[in-house]
Amino acid sequence: MTELVDLFIPATTETPEIKCEKSSGRIMMVGNLIPSDPQSFLAPIHRWLQSYVTTYTPQNITVEFYLTFINGCSEHHLGKLLKYLEELHINGMSVKVICHYENEDLDMKEWGKDLSMALRIPIELVEIN
């Protein structure tokens, strides 16, 4: 078995920068989430998370979104990742999701509110600017 390393995926105009840090249990997404194939784009993040959880049995995981735009198909596939996090939370792991949004970006603020109603995970909305 190979050693789990931090995951870094650089941003493009259609995909966010991704950072998954094993030392802190933190996952960050920064930018647009509008890839042509969201399932393939999000698959390495889901694999990393599953490997991290089984290899390190962490006490907590924090996911931070700094998303400027997300399309419906990406939202659907991201929902699968969030449901996995919800299962971890229900089974006793401390899971926290932080949705950062710009003060005039009502769409991303509403997206964060929708997440908090749909999931049984603590969701923190943080206004920036």
C-alpha positions as CSV (number, residue, x, y, z in Angstrom):
1,M,0.0,0.0,0.0
2,T,1.3,3.4,-0.9
3,E,1.5,6.3,1.6
4,L,-1.4,8.7,1.3
5,V,-0.2,12.2,0.2
6,D,-1.9,15.5,0.2
7,L,-4.0,16.0,-2.9
8,F,-3.6,19.2,-4.9
9,I,-5.4,19.9,-8.2
10,P,-4.8,23.4,-9.7
11,A,-7.7,25.5,-10.8
12,T,-8.9,26.1,-14.3
13,T,-11.6,28.4,-15.6
14,E,-14.1,25.5,-15.2
15,T,-12.7,23.7,-12.1
16,P,-11.7,24.9,-8.6
17,E,-8.4,24.5,-7.0
18,I,-8.5,21.5,-4.7
19,K,-6.4,20.9,-1.6
20,C,-6.8,17.8,0.6
21,E,-4.5,17.9,3.6
22,K,-3.9,14.8,5.6
23,S,-2.2,16.7,8.5
24,S,-5.3,18.8,9.2
25,G,-8.1,16.7,7.7
26,R,-9.0,19.8,5.7
27,I,-10.4,19.8,2.1
28,M,-10.7,23.1,0.2
29,M,-12.3,24.0,-3.1
30,V,-11.7,27.4,-4.5
31,G,-13.2,28.7,-7.8
32,N,-15.8,27.6,-10.3
33,L,-17.2,24.1,-10.2
34,I,-18.5,23.7,-13.8
35,P,-16.5,20.8,-15.2
36,S,-17.7,19.0,-18.3
37,D,-17.5,15.7,-16.4
38,P,-18.1,16.4,-12.7
39,Q,-18.1,12.7,-11.7
40,S,-14.6,12.2,-13.1
41,F,-13.4,15.6,-11.6
42,L,-14.7,14.8,-8.1
43,A,-13.6,11.1,-8.1
44,P,-10.0,11.7,-6.9
45,I,-11.3,13.8,-4.0
46,H,-13.7,11.1,-3.0
47,R,-11.0,8.4,-3.3
48,W,-8.6,10.5,-1.2
49,L,-11.2,11.1,1.5
50,Q,-12.1,7.4,1.7
51,S,-8.4,6.5,1.9
52,Y,-7.8,9.2,4.5
53,V,-10.7,8.0,6.7
54,T,-9.7,4.3,6.6
55,T,-6.0,4.8,6.9
56,Y,-5.8,7.5,9.6
57,T,-9.2,7.3,11.4
58,P,-9.2,11.0,11.9
59,Q,-11.2,12.8,14.7
60,N,-12.4,15.6,12.5
61,I,-12.7,16.7,8.9
62,T,-13.4,20.2,7.7
63,V,-14.5,21.0,4.2
64,E,-14.2,24.6,3.0
65,F,-15.9,25.9,-0.1
66,Y,-14.9,29.2,-1.7
67,L,-17.0,28.6,-4.8
68,T,-18.0,31.3,-7.2
69,F,-20.3,29.2,-9.3
70,I,-21.6,25.6,-9.4
71,N,-23.8,24.1,-12.1
72,G,-26.6,21.6,-11.4
73,C,-24.7,18.5,-12.6
74,S,-21.7,19.3,-10.4
75,E,-24.0,20.0,-7.5
76,H,-25.5,16.6,-7.9
77,H,-22.1,14.8,-7.9
78,L,-20.8,17.0,-5.0
79,G,-23.9,16.0,-3.1
80,K,-22.6,12.4,-3.2
81,L,-19.4,13.4,-1.5
82,L,-21.4,15.4,1.0
83,K,-23.6,12.5,1.8
84,Y,-20.5,10.4,2.5
85,L,-19.4,13.1,4.9
86,E,-22.8,13.1,6.5
87,E,-22.5,9.3,7.1
88,L,-19.2,9.9,8.8
89,H,-20.7,12.5,11.0
90,I,-23.7,10.4,11.9
91,N,-21.2,7.6,12.8
92,G,-19.5,9.9,15.3
93,M,-16.8,11.7,13.4
94,S,-16.6,15.5,13.7
95,V,-17.4,16.9,10.3
96,K,-17.8,20.6,9.5
97,V,-18.6,22.3,6.3
98,I,-17.8,26.0,5.8
99,C,-19.3,27.8,2.8
100,H,-17.6,31.1,2.1
101,Y,-19.4,33.5,-0.1
102,E,-18.9,37.1,-1.3
103,N,-21.3,39.6,0.3
104,E,-23.1,40.3,-2.9
105,D,-23.2,36.7,-4.1
106,L,-26.8,35.7,-3.1
107,D,-26.7,32.5,-5.2
108,M,-23.8,31.0,-3.3
109,K,-25.2,32.2,0.0
110,E,-28.5,30.4,-0.8
111,W,-26.6,27.3,-1.9
112,G,-25.0,27.2,1.5
113,K,-28.3,27.6,3.2
114,D,-29.8,24.8,1.1
115,L,-26.9,22.6,2.2
116,S,-27.6,23.3,5.8
117,M,-31.3,22.2,5.4
118,A,-30.5,19.1,3.3
119,L,-27.6,17.7,5.4
120,R,-27.2,16.6,9.0
121,I,-23.7,18.2,9.2
122,P,-22.8,21.5,10.8
123,I,-22.7,24.1,7.9
124,E,-21.2,27.5,8.6
125,L,-21.9,30.3,6.3
126,V,-19.1,32.9,6.2
127,E,-19.4,36.2,4.3
128,I,-16.2,37.5,2.8
129,N,-15.6,41.1,1.6
